[in-house]
């Protein structure tokens, strides 16, 4: 096993650990540990709400989830010799749930969760159709998972980190805050908001204290969106065997990681749409000198995905176009097209006995594939969603006998404001 450089004790909160991570992006957060190019190492990660979501049949914890405190990230990890302008090469060697803890109160101890976030607390991709809070608990058995809240499915997880990235420079942080503030100003009272501005409440900034803490908390960027440094990209194929090339903006690169997922569908459409868990990740790092200029990688990370199971070969697919539910034509709106494809899939699954919320949770958690299938044929963009047929324990394709009727079980717990 690689050396454990960022340990987490499951009996303690994130801020009571031997090494305290962070939940904001800021260049002044000191590195918690330093590694050398070529080093392999293990990092423990807590699920993004630090244990606020529990294994029960209520969705009140999703409704009341402390969004101001996310994401709890392990790091920063400085890489000796990394300089601005370099590319940081990160290999994902292995990852999984909390090691040697297959039962317990924390997500990652034999279980994980998926949530539909209520509109008043972040919303989701389909928040207009699903404004209330719902939750599904998923139990792990090796690489496979099942749920008492979404029965009749079993699938192999594509385990991956939802969030990994390097620290921004002062200038880059200022750019983020300026452009996101301008977006918020276009509709400052929108629910959910258009973006999340810096927030001192619940800020965790590693070992910073006093005036330095206050200054960084006032301008530290929230970790919710993906940005030029990687960040919360939620790419399900960024799994074991992947190699990622991150731009370096500060000395040491200051890599951080967290938000591990046991599985996820493309888009993580419920916002808390993956199967969230704590766990471990094994990484190896190298430096590519002046790689940002050499390869033109200045505004994004690039990656080579791992080639790991599951490799599903049969799907049932649904399409959507850029026409709203009330019939308004939009011009090549691929975001709307994917929404419509997902809604078509949800409606289809309800014909077999699932509630719309169960179907929505399933699309967030299962390894569905989302694709932009046509973006040039005016006025309609076409997006598609592919659901692996092998995850169901009943026939899912249309047939002359009609939809097979399942027992939907206890259903997905609901909580509303």
C-alpha positions in Angstrom: 0.0 0.0 0.0 1.3 3.5 -0.8 2.2 5.7 2.1 -0.8 7.3 3.8 -0.1 11.0 3.8 -3.5 12.4 4.6 -5.2 10.2 7.2 -8.8 10.6 8.4 -10.2 9.1 11.6 -13.8 8.0 11.1 -14.6 8.8 14.8 -13.7 12.5 14.4 -15.1 15.4 12.4 -13.2 16.8 9.5 -12.0 19.8 11.5 -10.8 17.7 14.4 -8.4 15.6 12.3 -4.6 15.3 12.6 -4.4 17.2 9.3 -7.2 19.6 8.5 -8.2 20.1 4.8 -10.3 22.8 3.3 -13.6 23.7 1.6 -12.7 26.8 -0.4 -10.2 27.5 -3.1 -7.5 30.1 -2.2 -3.8 30.3 -3.0 -2.9 31.3 0.6 -4.1 28.0 2.1 -0.8 26.3 3.2 0.0 22.8 2.0 -0.9 20.2 4.5 1.9 17.9 3.2 4.6 17.8 0.5 5.4 15.0 -1.9 8.1 14.6 -4.6 7.7 13.9 -8.3 7.4 10.2 -8.8 5.9 9.6 -5.4 2.9 7.3 -4.9 0.7 8.0 -1.9 -2.7 7.4 -0.3 -5.2 10.0 0.7 -8.3 9.5 2.8 -11.4 11.5 1.8 -14.6 12.3 3.7 -17.9 12.4 1.8 -18.8 16.0 0.8 -21.0 16.8 3.8 -18.7 15.3 6.5 -21.3 12.8 7.8 -24.4 15.1 7.8 -26.3 12.5 5.6 -27.3 9.4 7.5 -28.5 5.8 6.6 -32.2 6.0 7.3 -35.6 6.3 5.5 -36.0 10.0 5.8 -34.9 12.8 3.4 -34.9 15.6 6.0 -31.1 15.5 6.1 -31.0 16.1 2.3 -33.5 19.0 2.8 -31.4 20.5 5.5 -27.9 19.6 4.1 -25.3 22.2 5.1 -24.4 23.4 1.6 -22.3 26.3 3.0 -19.7 23.7 4.2 -19.0 21.8 1.1 -16.8 20.3 -0.3 -14.6 19.0 2.5 -11.3 18.4 0.6 -8.2 16.5 1.5 -5.1 18.7 0.9 -3.5 20.9 -0.3 -0.7 18.5 -1.3 2.3 20.4 -2.6 4.5 18.7 -5.2 8.2 19.6 -4.7 9.5 21.7 -7.6 6.1 22.4 -9.4 6.0 25.9 -10.8 3.3 28.0 -12.5 3.1 27.1 -16.1 3.9 23.4 -15.5 1.4 20.6 -15.9 0.9 18.4 -12.9 0.5 14.7 -14.0 -1.8 12.8 -11.7 -2.3 9.1 -12.0 -5.2 7.5 -10.2 -3.8 4.1 -9.0 -6.7 2.9 -6.9 -9.7 4.1 -5.0 -12.6 2.8 -3.1 -14.8 3.1 0.1 -13.4 3.7 3.5 -10.8 0.9 3.9 -11.6 -2.0 6.3 -14.8 -0.3 7.4 -17.7 -2.1 5.8 -20.3 -0.9 8.3 -20.8 2.2 10.3 -22.6 5.6 10.4 -20.5 7.3 7.7 -21.2 7.1 4.0 -18.4 4.9 2.6 -18.8 2.4 5.5 -20.6 -0.2 3.4 -23.1 2.3 2.0 -23.6 5.5 0.1 -26.4 7.9 -0.8 -28.0 9.8 -3.7 -30.2 12.9 -3.1 -32.6 15.0 -5.0 -31.8 18.5 -3.7 -34.8 20.8 -3.1 -35.0 23.9 -5.1 -34.5 26.1 -2.0 -31.2 24.3 -1.2 -29.4 24.1 -4.5 -31.9 22.3 -6.7 -30.8 20.0 -9.5 -30.8 19.6 -13.3 -34.6 19.0 -13.3 -35.5 21.1 -10.3 -38.6 22.6 -12.0 -40.1 19.1 -12.2 -38.6 17.8 -8.9 -38.6 20.7 -6.3 -38.6 18.6 -3.1 -36.0 16.6 -1.3 -35.7 12.8 -1.8 -33.0 10.3 -0.9 -31.9 6.8 -1.8 -29.5 4.7 0.3 -27.3 2.3 -1.7 -25.7 -0.8 0.0 -22.3 -1.9 -1.3 -21.3 -5.6 -1.9 -17.9 -5.6 -3.4 -18.0 -3.6 -6.6 -21.8 -3.9 -6.9 -24.6 -1.9 -5.2 -28.3 -2.2 -4.6 -30.9 0.1 -2.9 -34.0 -0.6 -0.8 -35.3 2.7 -2.1 -34.9 1.9 -5.8 -35.4 -1.9 -6.1 -34.9 -4.3 -9.0 -31.6 -2.8 -10.1 -28.0 -3.9 -9.4 -24.9 -2.5 -11.0 -21.1 -2.3 -10.8 -19.9 1.1 -9.7 -17.4 3.2 -11.7 -15.7 4.6 -8.6 -14.2 8.0 -9.1 -13.3 11.3 -7.4 -16.0 13.9 -8.2 -13.5 16.7 -7.3 -9.8 17.1 -7.8 -7.8 20.2 -8.7 -4.9 22.5 -8.1 -4.9 25.8 -6.3 -5.7 29.0 -8.2 -3.3 32.0 -8.3 -4.4 35.3 -6.9 -5.2 36.6 -10.3 -7.2 33.5 -11.3 -9.2 33.6 -8.0 -10.0 37.3 -8.7 -11.1 36.4 -12.2 -13.5 33.7 -10.9 -15.0 36.0 -8.3 -15.4 38.9 -10.7 -17.1 36.9 -13.5 -19.4 34.9 -11.1 -20.4 38.1 -9.3 -21.4 39.6 -12.7 -23.5 36.6 -13.4 -25.3 36.7 -10.0 -26.0 40.4 -10.6 -28.1 39.6 -13.6 -30.7 37.9 -11.4 -29.6 38.3 -7.7 -32.8 36.9 -6.2 -33.0 33.7 -8.3 -33.8 30.4 -6.5 -31.6 28.4 -6.8 -28.9 31.1 -7.3 -27.0 31.5 -10.6 -23.7 31.0 -8.7 -22.3 30.8 -5.2 -20.2 33.8 -4.1 -17.5 33.7 -1.4 -19.0 32.9 2.0 -17.2 33.2 5.4 -19.8 31.0 7.1 -18.6 27.4 7.5 -15.3 28.1 5.7 -12.5 25.6 6.4 -9.0 26.8 5.4 -6.5 24.2 6.5 -4.0 25.6 9.0 -4.8 29.3 8.4 -5.7 31.3 11.5 -6.4 34.9 12.6 -6.3 37.7 10.0 -5.0 35.5 7.3 -8.0 33.2 7.8 -10.5 36.1 7.7 -9.0 37.5 4.6 -9.0 34.2 2.7 -12.5 33.3 3.9 -13.8 36.6 2.5 -12.6 35.9 -1.0 -12.1 32.1 -1.2 -14.0 30.5 -4.1 -16.7 28.0 -3.3 -15.9 24.5 -4.6 -19.2 23.7 -6.2 -18.4 24.3 -9.9 -15.6 23.1 -12.2 -13.2 25.7 -13.3 -9.8 26.2 -15.0 -8.1 24.2 -12.2 -10.2 21.1 -12.6 -12.4 21.2 -9.5 -15.8 19.7 -9.2 -16.0 18.2 -12.7 -18.0 15.0 -11.7 -16.6 13.0 -14.6 -17.6 9.3 -14.0 -14.8 8.0 -16.2 -12.1 9.6 -14.2 -11.5 6.3 -12.4 -8.7 3.9 -11.6 -6.1 3.9 -14.3 -6.9 7.5 -15.4 -4.1 10.0 -16.0 -4.9 13.7 -15.6 -2.9 16.8 -16.6 -3.7 19.8 -14.3 -2.5 23.3 -15.0 -0.2 24.6 -12.2 -0.9 28.2 -11.0 1.0 28.4 -7.7 4.4 27.0 -6.5 3.9 23.4 -5.5 0.6 23.1 -7.5 -1.3 22.4 -4.2 -3.4 19.5 -5.3 -6.6 18.7 -3.4 -9.1 15.9 -3.8 -12.5 14.8 -2.4 -16.1 14.1 -3.2 -15.6 10.4 -3.9 -18.4 8.6 -5.8 -19.2 4.9 -5.8 -21.1 5.4 -9.0 -22.6 8.1 -11.1 -24.5 8.7 -14.3 -23.3 11.3 -16.8 -24.4 14.7 -15.7 -24.9 13.9 -12.0 -28.4 15.2 -12.7 -29.9 15.4 -9.3 -27.0 17.6 -8.0 -26.3 15.1 -5.3 -26.7 12.6 -8.1 -23.8 10.3 -7.6 -23.6 7.6 -4.9 -21.7 9.8 -2.4 -19.2 8.2 -0.1 -16.0 8.7 1.9 -13.0 6.5 1.1 -9.4 6.4 -0.1 -7.6 7.3 -3.3 -4.1 6.3 -4.3 -2.2 8.7 -6.5 1.1 9.2 -8.2 2.4 12.6 -9.4 4.9 13.9 -11.9 5.7 17.3 -13.4 5.7 18.3 -17.0 7.8 21.4 -17.3 6.2 24.4 -19.1 3.4 22.0 -20.2 0.7 24.7 -20.1 2.3 26.6 -23.0 3.6 23.6 -24.8 0.2 21.9 -25.0 -2.1 24.9 -24.8 -3.6 23.6 -21.5 -4.2 26.9 -19.7 -7.9 27.0 -19.1 -8.8 23.3 -18.4 -7.5 20.0 -17.3 -7.2 17.2 -19.8 -7.3 13.5 -19.0 -6.9 10.0 -20.3 -9.7 7.9 -18.8 -9.0 4.5 -17.1 -10.1 1.3 -18.8 -12.0 -0.4 -15.9 -15.2 -2.3 -15.4 -18.1 -2.1 -15.9 -18.1 -2.4 -19.7 -21.8 -2.4 -20.6 -22.6 -3.3 -24.2 -26.4 -3.1 -24.4 -28.4 0.0 -23.7 -31.9 1.5 -24.1 -31.5 5.1 -25.2 -33.8 8.1 -25.1 -33.4 11.4 -27.1 -34.5 14.9 -26.5 -34.5 18.1 -28.5 -34.4 21.8 -27.7 -38.1 22.3 -27.3 -39.5 23.2 -23.8 -42.2 21.3 -22.1 -44.8 23.9 -23.1 -43.7 23.8 -26.7 -41.4 26.8 -27.0 -38.6 26.4 -29.6 -35.1 27.1 -28.4 -32.1 27.5 -30.7 -29.6 24.6 -30.4 -30.0 24.5 -26.6 -28.1 21.3 -25.8 -28.7 21.7 -22.1 -32.4 21.7 -22.6 -32.1 18.8 -25.0 -30.4 16.7 -22.3 -33.1 17.7 -19.8 -35.8 16.5 -22.2 -33.9 13.2 -22.9 -33.7 12.5 -19.1 -37.4 13.4 -18.7 -38.3 10.9 -21.5 -36.3 8.2 -19.7 -38.0 9.0 -16.4 -41.4 8.9 -17.9 -40.6 5.5 -19.6 -39.4 4.0 -16.3 -42.6 5.0 -14.5 -44.5 2.7 -16.9 -42.8 -0.3 -15.1 -43.9 0.8 -11.7 -41.2 3.2 -10.5 -42.2 6.6 -9.1 -40.8 9.6 -11.1 -38.5 10.3 -8.1 -37.1 6.7 -8.1 -36.4 7.0 -11.8 -34.7 10.3 -11.3 -32.5 9.0 -8.5 -31.6 6.0 -10.6 -30.4 8.2 -13.5 -28.2 10.1 -11.2 -26.6 7.0 -9.6 -26.4 4.4 -12.3 -23.6 4.5 -14.9 -25.8 6.0 -17.7 -24.2 7.6 -20.7 -25.1 11.1 -21.8 -24.2 12.3 -25.2 -24.5 15.4 -27.4 -25.8 13.6 -30.6 -26.4 16.6 -32.8 -25.6 20.3 -32.3 -25.6 21.6 -35.9 -29.1 21.0 -37.3 -31.0 24.2 -36.6 -33.1 24.9 -34.7 -33.0 21.6 -32.6 -30.0 20.2 -30.8 -30.3 16.5 -30.0 -29.0 14.9 -26.8 -29.4 11.3 -25.8 -29.2 9.3 -22.6 -28.2 5.6 -22.6 -29.3 3.3 -19.8 -27.5 -0.1 -19.5 -30.2 -2.8 -19.7 -28.1 -5.3 -17.6 -28.7 -3.3 -14.4 -32.4 -4.3 -14.3 -33.6 -7.7 -13.0 -36.6 -7.5 -15.4 -37.1 -7.0 -19.2 -36.8 -3.3 -19.9 -37.3 -3.1 -23.6 -40.7 -2.5 -25.2 -42.5 -5.6 -26.2 -45.9 -6.8 -27.4 -46.8 -8.0 -23.8 -46.5 -4.5 -22.4 -44.3 -3.1 -19.6 -43.4 -5.7 -16.9 -44.8 -4.5 -13.6 -42.4 -4.3 -10.6 -43.0 -3.9 -6.9 -41.5 -0.4 -6.2 -40.9 -1.3 -2.6 -40.9 1.4 0.1 -40.1 4.1 -2.4 -37.7 7.0 -2.0 -38.1 9.0 1.2 -39.4 12.6 0.6 -39.1 15.7 2.6 -40.4 19.1 1.6 -40.1 22.6 3.0 
